[in-house]
């Protein structure tokens, strides 16, 4: 076969004589290696994931990530699928219990040459379940802001992960992070609402002895 550098671009070339470099490169790697299986699964996922969702291969796992819509985007959700079938969920880089989102995909599916399609199908099912949720908005109402810095039951979230549903908020220390789209806050943040309202009211009356008694009552 002619050297590619000697081929005249105007000359008709027999396609059977032109070798595709990709198969020859792949033939050097075992088709059953973990890295090959992960890349195979990723390529299938790339055609199945939803807008703002992407698949990455890192640390012997596939990471399905949901990114913010800005040009300088950040990762808002991350689901890690290990080759042994384990699944981990992170929201704003914090671990969140993934069990409520497994649904019919609760049975682990280790990645093997025979299970690639089942492995990918499980990823898509779990991603769809997480996609149906939105981040908990906490307690962003302006009237509660005076109590944000004194209430010990939660903390201020200044929205460093660029969520569209709030600018800044106050969330429970036990926040569940994800809620149904029809909901605004999780059950744990809802529990903090009444105490936070009292702290906000007390903050507007700094000389009122109620401020100290409220703190003692809520921190016992």
C-alpha positions in Angstrom: 0.0 0.0 0.0 1.2 3.5 -0.8 2.7 5.8 1.8 -0.2 8.3 2.7 2.3 11.1 2.0 2.7 9.9 -1.6 -1.0 9.7 -2.4 -2.2 12.3 -4.9 -5.3 14.0 -3.6 -6.8 13.9 -7.0 -6.2 10.2 -7.5 -9.1 7.8 -6.8 -8.1 5.6 -3.9 -9.5 2.1 -3.3 -11.2 2.3 0.1 -10.2 -1.3 0.8 -6.6 -0.1 0.7 -7.0 2.6 3.3 -6.7 1.4 6.9 -8.7 3.1 9.7 -6.3 3.8 12.5 -8.9 3.6 15.3 -9.4 -0.2 15.2 -5.7 -0.8 15.0 -5.3 1.3 18.1 -8.1 -0.4 20.0 -6.7 -3.9 19.1 -3.7 -3.2 21.3 -5.9 -2.9 24.4 -7.9 -5.8 25.9 -11.5 -5.5 25.0 -12.5 -6.7 28.5 -10.4 -4.3 30.5 -12.2 -2.1 33.0 -11.2 1.1 31.2 -12.6 -0.2 27.9 -15.9 -1.2 29.6 -16.2 2.2 31.3 -15.6 4.1 28.1 -18.1 1.8 26.2 -20.7 2.6 28.9 -19.9 6.3 28.7 -20.3 6.4 25.0 -23.8 4.9 25.3 -24.7 7.3 28.0 -23.7 10.3 26.0 -26.6 9.6 23.6 -29.1 9.1 26.5 -28.5 11.8 29.0 -30.6 14.9 29.4 -29.6 18.6 28.9 -27.0 19.8 31.5 -26.2 16.2 32.4 -22.8 14.8 31.4 -20.9 11.5 31.9 -17.3 11.4 33.0 -15.0 8.5 33.6 -12.8 8.9 36.7 -11.5 6.8 39.6 -12.8 3.5 38.2 -16.3 4.8 38.0 -18.8 6.7 35.8 -19.8 10.1 37.2 -23.2 11.4 36.0 -23.0 15.2 36.7 -25.6 18.0 36.5 -24.0 21.4 35.8 -25.3 24.9 36.2 -26.4 26.8 33.1 -23.7 29.5 33.3 -20.7 29.7 30.9 -18.5 29.4 34.0 -20.5 26.4 35.2 -20.2 24.4 38.4 -21.4 20.9 39.3 -24.6 21.0 41.2 -25.4 17.2 41.4 -23.1 14.2 41.0 -24.0 10.5 40.9 -21.0 8.1 41.1 -21.5 4.6 39.7 -18.7 2.3 40.6 -17.9 -0.8 38.6 -19.0 -3.0 41.5 -22.5 -1.6 41.3 -22.3 0.8 44.2 -23.9 4.2 43.8 -23.2 7.5 45.6 -25.1 10.8 45.3 -23.7 14.2 46.0 -25.5 17.6 46.1 -23.3 20.7 46.3 -20.4 18.2 47.0 -22.3 16.9 50.1 -23.2 13.2 50.3 -26.9 12.6 50.2 -28.8 9.3 50.8 -29.3 7.7 47.3 -31.7 5.0 48.4 -34.9 7.0 47.8 -33.8 7.5 44.2 -32.9 4.0 43.3 -36.5 2.8 42.6 -36.6 -0.2 40.4 -32.8 0.0 40.0 -32.1 -0.9 43.7 -30.4 -4.1 42.7 -26.6 -3.5 42.1 -25.4 -4.2 38.6 -21.6 -4.7 38.5 -20.0 -3.7 35.2 -18.9 -6.7 33.1 -18.6 -7.3 29.3 -22.0 -9.0 29.5 -23.7 -6.4 31.6 -22.8 -3.1 29.9 -26.3 -2.4 28.6 -27.9 -3.2 32.0 -25.3 -1.1 33.8 -26.1 1.9 31.5 -29.8 1.4 31.8 -29.5 1.5 35.6 -27.6 4.7 35.4 -30.2 6.3 33.2 -33.0 5.2 35.5 -31.4 6.6 38.6 -30.5 9.9 36.8 -34.1 10.2 35.7 -35.2 9.8 39.4 -32.8 12.5 40.6 -33.7 14.7 37.7 -37.3 14.8 38.9 -36.1 16.5 42.1 -35.0 20.1 42.7 -32.7 21.5 45.4 -34.4 22.4 48.7 -34.8 26.2 48.8 -34.6 26.3 52.6 -36.1 29.4 54.2 -35.1 32.4 52.0 -37.9 34.8 53.1 -36.7 38.3 53.9 -38.7 38.4 57.2 -36.6 35.6 58.6 -33.2 37.1 57.8 -32.7 38.9 61.1 -32.6 35.5 62.8 -30.2 33.8 60.3 -27.0 34.6 62.2 -28.3 33.7 65.7 -30.4 30.6 65.1 -28.2 27.6 65.9 -30.4 25.1 64.1 -29.2 25.9 60.6 -26.8 27.9 58.5 -26.7 30.5 55.7 -26.4 29.2 52.2 -25.1 32.0 49.9 -25.7 29.9 46.8 -22.1 29.2 45.7 -23.3 26.5 43.3 -25.5 29.0 41.3 -28.9 27.4 41.8 -31.6 29.3 39.9 -34.3 28.9 42.5 -32.8 31.2 45.2 -30.1 33.8 45.7 -29.3 33.0 49.3 -31.2 31.1 52.0 -31.1 29.6 55.5 -31.3 25.8 55.7 -31.4 23.3 58.5 -28.3 21.6 59.6 -30.2 18.4 58.7 -31.4 19.6 55.3 -32.3 16.7 52.9 -31.2 18.8 49.9 -33.5 17.4 47.3 -37.3 17.8 47.2 -40.1 17.2 44.6 -40.5 20.0 42.1 -43.8 20.9 43.6 -42.2 21.5 47.0 -40.1 24.4 48.1 -38.4 23.1 51.2 -37.6 19.7 52.8 -39.2 18.4 55.9 -36.1 19.2 58.0 -36.0 22.8 56.9 -39.8 23.0 57.6 -39.1 22.0 61.3 -36.7 25.0 61.6 -39.3 27.5 60.4 -41.0 28.2 63.7 -37.8 28.5 65.8 -36.2 30.7 63.1 -39.3 33.0 63.2 -38.8 33.4 66.9 -35.1 34.2 66.5 -35.9 36.8 63.8 -38.5 38.4 66.0 -36.1 38.5 69.0 -33.4 40.0 66.8 -35.6 43.0 66.2 -35.9 43.5 70.0 -32.2 43.2 71.1 -33.0 44.5 74.6 -35.8 42.0 75.2 -34.9 39.2 77.7 -36.8 36.9 75.4 -33.7 36.8 73.2 -31.6 35.0 75.8 -34.4 32.7 77.0 -35.1 31.6 73.4 -31.5 30.6 72.8 -31.4 28.6 76.1 -34.7 26.8 75.2 -33.7 25.9 71.7 -30.1 24.8 72.5 -31.0 22.4 75.3 
